Amino acid sequence: MAARTERSALANWWWTIDRWLLAAIGALIVVGLVLTMAGSPPVAERLGLPTFHFVHRQALALIPTVVVMLAASFLSPRQTRRAALVVFALSMALIIAALLFGAEVKGSRRWIFGVQPSEFLKPAFAILAAWAFSEGAKRRDTPGNLIALALLPLTIVPLILQPDFGQTLLVCVVWASLFFMAGLHWFWVAFIGGAGFGGAFLAYKFVPHVRSRVIRFLDPGAGGGIVDTFQVDTALDAFYSGGWFGKGPGEGTVKRILPDSHTDFIFAVTGEEFGIAACLLVASIFAFIVLRGLVLASRAEDPFRRFAAAGLSIMFGVQSSINMAVNLHLMPAKGMTLPFISYGGSSLVSLGLSVGFLLAVTRRRPGERLVAEAAPAPLQAPVKDAYA
């Protein structure tokens, strides 16, 4: 362990990082690997692959994930903004390339070169939106709020064209949360809220698979009966089968007929093999990470760090909540992974980037308040980024 008197970059990182947040994320990564061992073997066997094929791939994907997370956590706020801008530009370019040249999978064009670029777009979008809103809040002479308003359609239009309504919903929720934090006029709240409801209605009206999912959620007997709700019904059976304390590791039977037991419905496998108590523990880890991130955001002196930490925490929490809610049949299926638990390469690495950004913007920066207090009033605007 580095001493407090040491002045190296590693020592500075260790004494400024939030170790509670880091420990919770580490625990989630370990739990995810264990649950992948529980949920993925039946899928691998059905596909004619080695039993632990997905476990090995998940373990390999964790290597770049941890590297990206730690590397991003070393960034200063200014470097975080620059990195997010680069990631955003590359992700948008790859999304457009996927729309033009990517293979169609289940009616969507989301993959290019073995990567799902929309996953990386999310953390970059959260940082850039936080940057724009914070600049609008600090300096009325900059068009920060207008840039933030323009950033949303610029981001979601390519996602809708894929189509990827799950990621679109997540981006919109994060943007709306930051918009609310920015304290803009209620007229804009009403206008954008109406636009959101209008967009949801248009998706329901004109996108067949969206309409089908909503109808089946509201009326499970519509459009073919039990076949249409097979995954959700099977997921609920897994929870019922596991009870409070589960059947034990490797003893689950319902998971063997659950198609996406290693990805979208791994939370149901957790319920069957480890019980509802384990599900509550996993949900508690997610809740701790989100609440810790929000608490640290509230303590930040710099508006950008405050907005960025809040946006990334909300993104993490909403994605987790959507996956768990789908497993419990509390909302229509969205195809959203459970962070660090579900199997997936692009998803894991992008989550590593997102959490790395969160660790970076929540690091303690003792000189921040001193700089703000020492600067004369007329000079506060130019000096405010001196510690970035």
N, C-alpha and C positions, 0 to 999 in steps of 0.2 A: 504493500500500500504506500502511496506517495505521502511524504510529510507535508505539513501545511507550509513550511518554510521553503519548500522546493518551488522553483519558478518555471519548470518545464511545461510544455503544452499539455502533456498527459496529467501532470499534477494539478494544473489549473482546471482541466476538465473534470477530474475526479472530485475536487472540492467545490465545484460550482454546479454540477449536475444534480438533478433531483433523484436521489438514490431510491426513494420509495417508488417513484414512477418507474425507474429502471428495473427494480426488483419485480414489480407487478408484471411488467412486460415479459421479463425473463421467465417468470412462472407460467405465464400464458403460453409461451413458446413450447415449454416442456410439456404442459398439459396437452397442447395441440398434437405433439408428436405421439403421445400415448394414445390419444383418441383416434388418430389416424391408423394406428396399429389395430384398434378395435373395429373401425368402420370400413376400412378399405379392402381387407382380404376377400370378402364375398364378391365384391365388384371385380377384383382381379381374376378370381376363379371363373366367374361368368364370362369374362373376356378371353379366357385361355392364357392368362399371364401368370407368372410366378406369384405365389401367395402374397409376398411382401413387396411386390413391384412398386406400388404407390407409396409405401412406407420409405423405401430406399430413395425414390425420387423426391419425396418431401424432405428427407434429411439432407439430400444434396442441395435442394433449393434453399434450405435454411442458411447455407454457407454464404451465398451472396446477399441474402436478406440481412443477416447480422452485420456483414461488412458494410453494406449500404447504410444501415441504421446507425452504426457507430460513427462512420465517416460523416454523415449528415449532422450528427449531434455535436461535432466539433465546430460547426460553422457559426460565424457571427450573424447577427440579424441582417446586416448588409449582404453578406455572402449567401444567406438563406434566400433572400429576395432574388439575387442574381441566378442562383441555381434553379429556383422555381421558374423563372422566366425562360431559361434554357429548356427545362423539362417540358414546360407547357408548349413551347414552339415545336419541339421534336414530336411530342405526343399528337398535336394537331396535324402535323405533316403525315404521321403514320396513320392516323384515323382517316384522313382523306385518301391516302394510298390504299387503305383497306377497303374503302368504299368503291374505289375504282378498280382495284386489282385483286383484292382478297377473295378467298373462297367463301361461298355461302354455306353456313352451318346452321341448321334449324331455322332457316329463314332470315338470318342476320349475317352481316359482314363485319365482324369485330376483330378478326385476327389477321396479322400480317407478319411474316418472318417468324412465326411461332410465338408472337407477343400480342397481348391484348392492350393496345396503347391507352384505351379509356381508363384503365386502372391507374396509370401513372398521371393521367390528366387531373384526377381528383385532388391529390395533395398539392400539386402545383397551382390549381385553381384556387384552393383555399388560401394559400399564401398570397397570391396576386390580388385576390379580392380583399383580403385583410389589409394589404399595402394600400390599395386604392381608397378604401373607406377610411383608413387611419390618416392618410394625407388630406382627405376632404375634411376630417374632423379637426386636424391641427392647423391647416392653412386654407382660409377661405378663398385665397387668390389662385389656388390650383384646382383643376377640374377633376379632383379625385373621385367625387361622387358620380360624375358623368362617365368617367372611365369604368367605374364599378357597374353602373347601369348597362353600359355597352358590353361588358365582359360576359354577362350572363347569356344573352342570345348568341354571342360569338361561340360560346362553349357548348350550349345545349343543342343547337341546330345540327351539328354533325352527329351528335349522339342520337338524336331522334331519327336521323336518316339511316342509321345502321340497321334496324332500330335497337336502342338499348334504353328502355324506359326506367329500369331500375337505377342505373347510374344517373340518368337525367333527374330522377326524383331526389337522389342523394345530393347532387350538386345544387339543386334548387333549394333544398332545406338548409344547407350550409349558407348559401348566399342570403336567404331570407333571414337567418339568424344574425348574420353580420349586419345586414340592412337594419334590423331592429336595434342592434347595439349602437349603430351609428346615430340613432336618434333623429332620423329624417322625418319630414312632415307626414301627418296622418293621411293626407291626400294620397301620397305615394304608397302608403301601406294599403289603403283601400284599392287603389288602381292595380298594384301588382298582385294583391290577393285575388282580385277579380280576374286578372289575366291568368293566374295559376289555375283557378277553378275552370276558366274557359278552356285552357289547354287540356286539362284532365277530361273535360266533357268531349272535346274534339277527338282525343285519343280513344275514348270509349266508343264514340260514334263511328269513327272511320278506320280504326285499326282492329281487324278481326280478332287477333289473339288476345289483345287487351280486353275487348268486350267479352270474349269467351271466359277469360279468367275471372273477371268481375262477376259475371252471371253465375259461374259455377261456385264462386265463393258465397254469394248471397243465396243461391238455390242449388245445393249439391245434386239434386235430382234432375237438373236441367241438362239437356244435350247428351244423353247417353248414360246417366246414372252413375253407378259406382266406378265404372272404368275411368270416367273423367276426373275423379278425385282419389284415384288409387294411391298416389304418393302421400297425400295428406292423411288419408284414412289409415294407411299403413304406419305413418309416423306417429299418429295418435295411439295406435295399437301398441307401438313400441313403448311409449310412456306408460300405458296401462299395464303392460307386461312386466316392466321393470319395478313398478311400485316405488317405495321410498328409498330402498337401498340397492336395487338392481339384482340381476341374476348372477353377476360376477364377470370378470374379464374373460372374453372369448365364449361366453355361454349364451349370448343372444341368438335368438332364432328368427325373430321378425325382421331383423336387419338383412337377412339373407335374401329377402324378396323386395327390399327397398332399393329402387334403381340408383339413386344418388346418395347412398349412405355415406360416401366418403367426402362429399362436397356440400350441397345445399341442405342435406338432412342429417348431418353428422350429430347435431344436437339431439335428435331423436335416438340415435345409437347410444349416446351418453346416458339418456334416460333409461334405456332398456338394460344396459350392462352395469351401470354404476348408480342408477336410481335418481329420483327427483332431488335427493339431497345433494348429489354431485352436480346436477344441473343448476341448483341454487348457488353452489359454490362458484361454478364457472361464471354465472351471471353476476355474482358479487365481485369477481375480479374485474370484469368489464366495467361495472359500476364504479369501482374504486379508481380505475384509470381515468374514466371520464370526469368524475368529481374532483380528483386530484388535479387534472389538467385545468379545470375551470377555476379551482381555488388559486392555482398558480397564476392563471390569467388575470384574476382579480387583483393580485398583488403587484403586477407589472406596472412600472411607471411609464414606460414607452407605449403609446397607443398601438403601434404596429405589433409589438409583442403581445399585447393584450388581445387584440383582434385575432392574430394568428393562432395563439394557443387556444382561444375559445373555439374558433372555426375548426381546427384539427380535432379537438376533443369532441365536438358535436358530431363531426363526420364519423369518427370512430364509434361513438355511441349509437348513432342512428343506424349505421350499417349493421352493428351487432343486434340491435333491437329488431330490425326488419327480418333478419335471418331467424331469430328465435321466435318471433311472432308468426312467421310462415310455418315453422315446424309445429306450432301449437294451434294452427288454423285460426289465428286472430286477424290475418289479413291475406289478400290474394298472393299467390306465388310470384316471386320477383327474380329468382335466380341470383340472389345475393349471397356471397360467401360469409362465413363466420370468421372474423379476423383471427389469424394465426392458428385457427382450429381446422378449417376446411382445407382439403387438398387443393393445391394450385400453385403454379410457378409465378406467373405475372402478378397474381393477387398477393402472394407472399412478399415478393420483392417490393412491390408498390407500397405495401403496408409498412415494410421496413423503412422506406423513404419517408412515409407520412409520420411514423413515430419518431424517426430521427429528426425531422423538422420540429416536432413537438418538443423533444428533449432539448434541441438547440435554443428555441425561443423561450423556454422556461428555465434556462440556466440562470443562476444568481449572478447579477452584475453589480457589485458593490459601488462602482464608480458612477452608476447611472444617476442616482439621486444627487450625488455631490456635484456632478456636472450641471444638472438642472438648477440646483440651488445657487451655485456660484455664478452663473451667467447673469449679467444685467438683463433687465426686462426687454429692451429693444433687440438684444442679441440672441434671445432664446431660440428664435426660429432657425437661424443659421447653425447654432451650436448643437441643436437637438440630436443630430446624427453622429456626433463626435465619438460616441461610445459604440456605434454600430460597426 
